[in-house]
């Protein structure tokens, strides 16, 4: 059996949109912009499961909860990417490339600025876990199968003690980003507005497609019924003529 350690007192230490499971599990599941069955995923063996919708504060909370529990050795990224923020791409870029001048190297999100994590915390995150990327998958069976696969590879707890970092709930990284370029906050607002508009358009398109399909099916049923009546008339008319 793999060696285990006690996580930091009060783990998970950062509050957020997630559910805690087995603290001895080596797998943390991040569903990015998707809201999946967190309880089912935790019952399936995850240490913690939840979304990460922002490429700054949300990302920092995920990392804080991972490095404060040495038993977590894999971060399973799944669910859909967050439009504009690209929190999944940013998370993977941070693990691979780190941070330079407060900005995640190689990140493509709007404001990928890190304020609450020190260089040591980021290095710990990079060394402690392996990123497993199945993003865009929301299938619970696939996610649970991957959790079981990773649990079978459990290398045991990370060699160092839990690392505790404080993630401030204030404007945080957004303020830092504005300090670099004041236009970032305006960009953030516009991205949120565009994302809501896209979601509205998607819903409207789905409704229109549904209505069109309903009309097409109705027309098809009408044609089939008419054809049946026509065939019946062709069959019955000769018989009726003979009877007369």
Protein Blocks (a to p, Z undefined) as FASTA:
>chain_A
ZZdddddehiafbgcddddddfkbcbdcdehjaccdfklmmmnopabdcddfbfklmmmm
mmmmmmmmmkbmbdcdedjddehjlmmmmmmmmmmnopeehiaghiabfblccfkbcfkl
mmmmmmmpccddfehiabfklmmmmmmmmmmmogbjafbdcddddddfblklmmmmmmmo
mklmmmmmmmmmmmmmmmmmmmmmmmmmmmmmmmmmmmmmmmmmmmmmmmmmmmmmmmmm
mmZZ
